[in-house]
Amino acid sequence: MFEISMFSESINDKFQFREYLRTLFIYIDNYVKPIGYTIFIKDNDIYSYKKERLYDDKIIPEYIIDTPFEDIIYKGLEINTTSEQLKLSKDLYTQKPIPNNIKHILGYPISNLGGFLVYLADEINPDEYYLFFKNISALLFYRINREKKLKVFRKENLFLTNILASDLGPIRTLSNISSIYNSKAQKLLDLESKDYLEVFLRKLQPAFVHTYKESIQKLFSEPGLSLDLEYVYGLKNIKERMVSVQDEEKVKIVSIFTDKTDEVVKYQTAYNRAITDPETKLYNQHFLREKMPELLNSSKISFILIELNLDNRHLYSPDQVESYLKEFAKITDDFFVDGTTYRQDFNLFLITINQNDIRAVTNLLKDYLDFLDKYEVISILYESFKVKIGVLRYPVVTNQKNIDKIFRFLQIAKEKAKSRKENYYYQFTYKDYEEEVYEQQILDQINYCIENNDFKLRFNQIINLGAKTVWQYESELYIENLNIEKDALKLIAKKRNRLIDFEHYHITAVADYLAKLINETQKVVKITVPVSEETILDPFFTSFLFGVFKARKLQPQTIRIKVDFDSPKGLRYSNYINELLEAGISLETNLLEMVLGFPFNALHVNFREADLKWETYYASLKELLIKFNAVVVLRGIDNKERLEVAKRLGINFVEGNLYKQVQPDELIKQIKEMLSDVKEV
């Protein structure tokens, strides 16, 4: 009874009373399964529960006559009798005789608020459960009283919700995991009601995306802040008023959008007719679009899209940044003597040159980068010009005539260059576009699976060679009927800003599985969940993680976390890591510096085709980490030859395709069989 009382108390106050009842009764089914329950409350509400379904309705008082509730409500009597001995034998909800499969009935007044009826089958002893269900009626009395107070708060929240959902103006509410647009916002922004923020950002012009993300991050960090932003969204000019508000334990951002397109168009009409950018005196975007059909009819031409890095612009005044941009524009235009330079956006410049030979274009780019490297900036001393370049040789790699598609190809090439540290430029191939389309399809699948709880869970075995047993299970998410590597799934989620949501889902899925496993076997199996540096260093991660544990009544020690760090910069976030360690969560990692800096339990190392140097490195790591009470897990043991190398080096913990993956139901079955064998012995 204590567990049920605690569970009842933990049910979210936001739940309507019918959802509270359904959740409570489903939980009680874990202890005893009556045929059903009926609850009547004196404001004429009736609730009927059968087989995880709860029905509710309003009735007239006269319906109580000739039902067991007549004695409970009007006489205050308790009922403990068989259905054959029951005088008042009409069912309140159906107004028909009580079914024959009900053999015994227990009934209790809920003080002066209503009544509670329990229908039992033959196999349940009513005397054994009489006091049990009487205590349940006491829980219901407490919740009904509490519900009266909650209705006041819900009315206030409903009032706010109705305001946000109204047609007062285009409004969006944004949380860390979701967005909700009212009907006017959907129409203005061409979005669905619950489209993710990423869909919104995709329609935002690239020059505004970074500032927009920074603004959101700032507002999420502190409630009560407000910001005004103006940007270009698709073909519209939008003004957005953002306000951060506290909603219980979460911070949400409420936005009101205003369409300023007509005003801006009037202002820009004369400007758009001009062909030059007023700041840099280069040809502008409007003129570039006018010239594109002519350029695309050329026999050979290359488009070079250059993005100037402005990550440090917050350190300087607007005037300094403007001078910096002007200086870059001038020297770039001067360098490409035989080309034409356009200012495509704030820090984006497009150059067209009348050649498309790969060697000629590559040599020109190398000369340009060498020129920038040696150039001493005048406008801001000690700064330099850092660029990333996307290149499209036309019509060598594509003969596409759609202007927007050409610009999209250049953006893809530029983003490829930005993701590669070793190169400052990247030359587009059509395969890059196909990969982009494929990645978007995968991302759509990820979004669908997160929204619809459709990911599947499986476990990789980490083997203890010394003990010849499974040391631990490492969880992995996958999409059924989609053949894609787990690392590729995470890589796409990261590239499209869904990695944190993806890994939150993963942790929640593992926690749900652990709760199920413990309930069915009364045993705890430690499961390792791989988590990225981006997720674990998110300020909201620890509160999310502990919330998952608390909701499922799990101890933090039941989950291990393997943190995949990109670099040793995680050392700067020791407070996040120490918070997890102090809670008793076991941590593992792929980065030696982290194991040496914190009490991590294991270092995961990928197997490289063995030679003397690598073998010496693996063996030395093992000896070193023993001194710090940590172990080396050698990953990628995909065949017996690699396994023999691990054994020869004395490395006891290995993981790889040599060992089959375990499905969740199979693991539960194995544990049950193991427990059964122990009982037989």
Secondary structure, 3 states (H helix, E strand, C coil): CHHHHHHHHHCCCCCCHHHHHHHHHHHHCCCCCCCEEEEEECCCEEEEEECCEEEEEECCHHHHCCCCHHHHHHHCCCEEEECCCCCCCECCCCCCECCCCCCEEEEEEECCCEEEEEEECCCCCHHHHHHHHHHHHHHHHHHHHHHHHHHHHHHHHHHHHHHHHCCCCCEEEECCCCEEECHHHHHHHCCCCCCCHHHHHHHECHHHHHHHHHHHHHHHHCCCCEEEEEEEECCEEEEEEEEEEEECCEEEEEEEEEECHHHHHHHHHHHHHCCECCCCCCECHHHHHHHHHHHCCCCCEEEEEEEECCCCHHHCCHHHHHHHHHHHHHHHHHHCCCCEEEEEECCEEEEEECCCCHHHHHHHHHHHHHHHHHCCCCCCCCCCCCEEEEEEEECCCCCCCCHHHHHHHHHHHHHHHHCCCCCCEEECCHHHHHHHHHHHHHHHHHHHHHHHCCCEEEEEEEEECCCCEEEEEEEEEECCCCCCCHHHHHHHHHHCCCHHHHHHHHHHHHHHHHHHHHHHHCCCCCEEEEEEHHHHCCCCHHHHHHHHHHHCCCCHHHEEEEEECCCHHHHHHHHHHHHHHHCCCEEEECCHHHHHHCCCCEEEEECCCCCHHHHHHHHHHHHHHHCCCCEEEEECCCCHHHHHHHHHHCCCEEECCCCCCECHHHHHHHHHHHHHHHHHC
